[in-house]
Amino acid sequence: MVGQEELLISLVELRGKLLKVKAEHEAEKEKLVSENKKLQYQVLHLKRAVQEADNKLGIKPVSG
């Protein structure tokens, strides 16, 4: 039947598109995870630098 064949072709095409989009999203997610790790490292480094500067100036850390 032509109708079922067309539906099957459409389903295969949609599945292919879905897999492509899924792969693109996974790649984007990996980029974001990597960027997040870099930013977390930078924040940690900045916090330590501020703590060291505060210690040199004799400023007590603020709780919170």
Backbone as a chain_set.jsonl record, in Angstrom:
{"seq": "MVGQEELLISLVELRGKLLKVKAEHEAEKEKLVSENKKLQYQVLHLKRAVQEADNKLGIKPVSG", "coords": {"N": [[0.833, -1.186, 0.0], [0.495, 2.168, -0.83], [0.072, 4.342, 0.924], [0.885, 3.427, 3.472], [3.544, 2.952, 2.937], [4.501, 5.509, 2.378], [4.108, 6.671, 4.886], [5.921, 5.165, 6.389], [8.333, 5.928, 5.209], [8.294, 8.631, 5.918], [8.412, 8.374, 8.698], [10.96, 7.236, 9.003], [12.542, 9.31, 7.999], [11.926, 11.328, 9.869], [12.9, 10.138, 12.18], [15.608, 10.089, 11.609], [16.13, 12.853, 11.524], [15.554, 13.464, 14.162], [17.559, 12.029, 15.529], [19.786, 13.382, 14.588], [19.401, 15.964, 15.656], [19.43, 15.311, 18.339], [22.1, 14.477, 18.636], [23.382, 16.9, 18.079], [22.5, 18.409, 20.251], [23.664, 16.999, 22.346], [26.364, 17.481, 21.817], [26.43, 20.238, 22.198], [25.74, 20.302, 24.879], [27.998, 19.097, 26.026], [29.918, 21.04, 25.421], [28.939, 23.132, 27.014], [29.15, 22.017, 29.566], [31.906, 21.768, 29.76], [32.664, 24.478, 29.591], [31.421, 25.403, 31.895], [32.906, 24.083, 33.873], [35.382, 25.351, 33.524], [34.684, 27.97, 34.249], [33.94, 27.57, 36.92], [36.418, 26.886, 37.987], [37.781, 29.301, 37.593], [36.311, 30.991, 39.287], [36.859, 29.806, 41.756], [39.621, 30.259, 41.88], [39.642, 33.079, 41.912], [38.278, 33.554, 44.321], [40.128, 32.513, 46.132], [42.26, 34.263, 45.674], [41.156, 36.667, 46.576], [40.788, 36.012, 49.266], [43.446, 35.66, 50.049], [44.398, 38.269, 49.654], [42.801, 39.625, 51.483], [43.727, 38.443, 53.84], [46.359, 39.383, 53.894], [45.883, 42.046, 54.32], [44.742, 41.948, 56.742], [42.032, 41.625, 57.049], [39.092, 40.244, 58.277], [37.347, 37.292, 57.238], [34.051, 37.38, 55.807], [31.152, 35.855, 56.987], [28.967, 33.586, 55.307]], "CA": [[0.0, 0.0, 0.0], [1.274, 3.389, -0.99], [-0.087, 5.165, 2.124], [1.744, 2.902, 4.537], [4.921, 3.129, 2.5], [4.803, 6.921, 2.578], [4.218, 6.871, 6.329], [7.165, 4.544, 6.819], [9.406, 6.815, 4.747], [8.235, 9.827, 6.766], [8.9, 7.997, 10.021], [12.405, 7.053, 8.91], [13.116, 10.648, 7.866], [11.784, 12.014, 11.155], [13.834, 9.51, 13.122], [16.933, 10.587, 11.243], [16.224, 14.235, 11.982], [15.585, 13.434, 15.624], [18.889, 11.58, 15.934], [20.72, 14.468, 14.278], [19.187, 17.02, 16.647], [19.901, 14.776, 19.618], [23.564, 14.533, 18.603], [23.754, 18.314, 18.186], [22.254, 18.83, 21.632], [24.693, 16.367, 23.179], [27.603, 18.218, 21.586], [26.262, 21.534, 22.863], [25.777, 20.038, 26.319], [29.395, 18.87, 26.384], [30.574, 22.349, 25.393], [28.49, 23.888, 28.171], [29.73, 21.391, 30.754], [33.312, 22.161, 29.759], [32.72, 25.903, 29.913], [31.034, 25.532, 33.298], [34.063, 23.67, 34.674], [36.371, 26.429, 33.438], [34.198, 29.099, 35.039], [34.029, 27.185, 38.326], [37.831, 26.99, 38.346], [38.105, 30.719, 37.68], [35.68, 31.523, 40.499], [37.635, 29.292, 42.879], [40.883, 30.985, 41.878], [39.368, 34.455, 42.338], [37.965, 33.529, 45.748], [41.39, 32.327, 46.856], [43.03, 35.499, 45.55], [40.53, 37.64, 47.467], [41.092, 35.584, 50.627], [44.851, 35.976, 50.299], [44.51, 39.725, 49.777], [42.182, 39.975, 52.764], [44.645, 38.002, 54.899], [47.501, 40.304, 53.908], [45.411, 43.321, 54.858], [44.216, 41.712, 58.089], [40.567, 41.691, 57.026], [38.485, 38.949, 58.627], [36.343, 36.87, 56.24], [32.636, 37.568, 56.107], [30.418, 34.583, 56.934], [27.814, 33.62, 54.437]], "C": [[0.875, 1.247, 0.0], [1.209, 4.241, 0.278], [0.818, 4.716, 3.248], [3.212, 3.099, 4.193], [5.372, 4.581, 2.705], [4.969, 7.243, 4.061], [5.531, 6.316, 6.856], [8.363, 5.411, 6.427], [9.457, 8.071, 5.615], [8.776, 9.536, 8.158], [10.415, 7.841, 10.029], [13.094, 8.41, 8.808], [13.057, 11.412, 9.186], [12.74, 11.445, 12.192], [15.255, 9.988, 12.852], [17.146, 12.011, 11.719], [16.331, 14.3, 13.501], [16.968, 13.027, 16.13], [19.935, 12.661, 15.687], [20.619, 15.576, 15.327], [19.682, 16.568, 18.016], [21.421, 14.841, 19.698], [24.055, 15.973, 18.739], [23.575, 18.816, 19.615], [23.283, 18.23, 22.579], [26.022, 17.099, 23.038], [27.555, 19.572, 22.29], [26.337, 21.366, 24.377], [27.218, 19.843, 26.779], [30.176, 20.183, 26.397], [30.215, 23.153, 26.64], [29.064, 23.326, 29.467], [31.199, 21.789, 30.877], [33.474, 23.627, 30.154], [32.388, 26.134, 31.381], [32.197, 25.15, 34.212], [35.136, 24.743, 34.677], [35.958, 27.611, 34.311], [34.26, 28.797, 36.536], [35.47, 27.297, 38.82], [38.226, 28.456, 38.511], [37.53, 31.341, 38.949], [36.475, 31.074, 41.729], [38.958, 30.053, 43.004], [40.69, 32.429, 42.362], [39.042, 34.525, 43.831], [39.237, 33.387, 46.576], [42.228, 33.605, 46.82], [42.476, 36.571, 46.48], [40.843, 37.285, 48.919], [42.546, 35.915, 50.986], [45.049, 37.474, 50.487], [43.926, 40.198, 51.107], [43.109, 39.604, 53.919], [45.834, 38.95, 55.015], [47.119, 41.654, 54.523], [44.85, 43.18, 56.266], [42.703, 41.815, 58.172], [40.026, 40.3, 57.329], [37.431, 38.586, 57.589], [34.928, 37.082, 56.744], [31.949, 36.214, 55.994], [29.264, 34.714, 55.954], [28.093, 32.905, 53.23]], "O": [[1.857, 1.347, 0.736], [2.226, 4.816, 0.666], [1.451, 5.541, 3.907], [4.028, 3.382, 5.071], [6.49, 4.837, 3.153], [5.864, 7.997, 4.443], [6.181, 6.947, 7.689], [9.289, 5.601, 7.216], [10.536, 8.521, 6.002], [9.506, 10.344, 8.732], [11.078, 8.273, 10.972], [14.116, 8.638, 9.455], [14.026, 12.065, 9.574], [13.32, 12.186, 12.986], [16.011, 10.259, 13.785], [18.204, 12.345, 12.251], [17.099, 15.09, 14.051], [17.485, 13.633, 17.069], [20.86, 12.833, 16.481], [21.634, 16.064, 15.823], [20.278, 17.347, 18.76], [21.968, 15.224, 20.732], [25.034, 16.233, 19.438], [24.41, 19.564, 20.124], [23.723, 18.895, 23.517], [26.724, 17.313, 24.026], [28.535, 19.994, 22.904], [26.929, 22.193, 25.071], [27.612, 20.373, 27.817], [31.001, 20.409, 27.282], [31.08, 23.781, 27.251], [29.423, 24.085, 30.367], [31.675, 22.109, 31.967], [34.335, 23.963, 30.967], [33.01, 26.971, 32.035], [32.443, 25.82, 35.215], [35.736, 25.02, 35.716], [36.782, 28.183, 35.024], [34.597, 29.674, 37.332], [35.714, 27.749, 39.939], [38.925, 28.81, 39.46], [38.199, 32.136, 39.609], [36.731, 31.869, 42.633], [39.359, 30.441, 44.101], [41.5, 32.934, 43.139], [39.476, 35.446, 44.522], [39.402, 34.057, 47.595], [42.836, 33.981, 47.822], [43.241, 37.305, 47.105], [41.133, 38.174, 49.72], [42.833, 36.387, 52.086], [45.783, 37.899, 51.379], [44.493, 41.066, 51.77], [43.256, 40.373, 54.87], [46.262, 39.278, 56.121], [47.938, 42.312, 55.163], [44.52, 44.177, 56.909], [42.153, 42.065, 59.244], [40.44, 39.311, 56.724], [36.703, 39.455, 57.11], [34.646, 36.98, 57.938], [32.143, 35.501, 55.009], [28.67, 35.779, 55.789], [27.235, 32.815, 52.352]]}, "num_chains": 1, "name": "protein.A"}
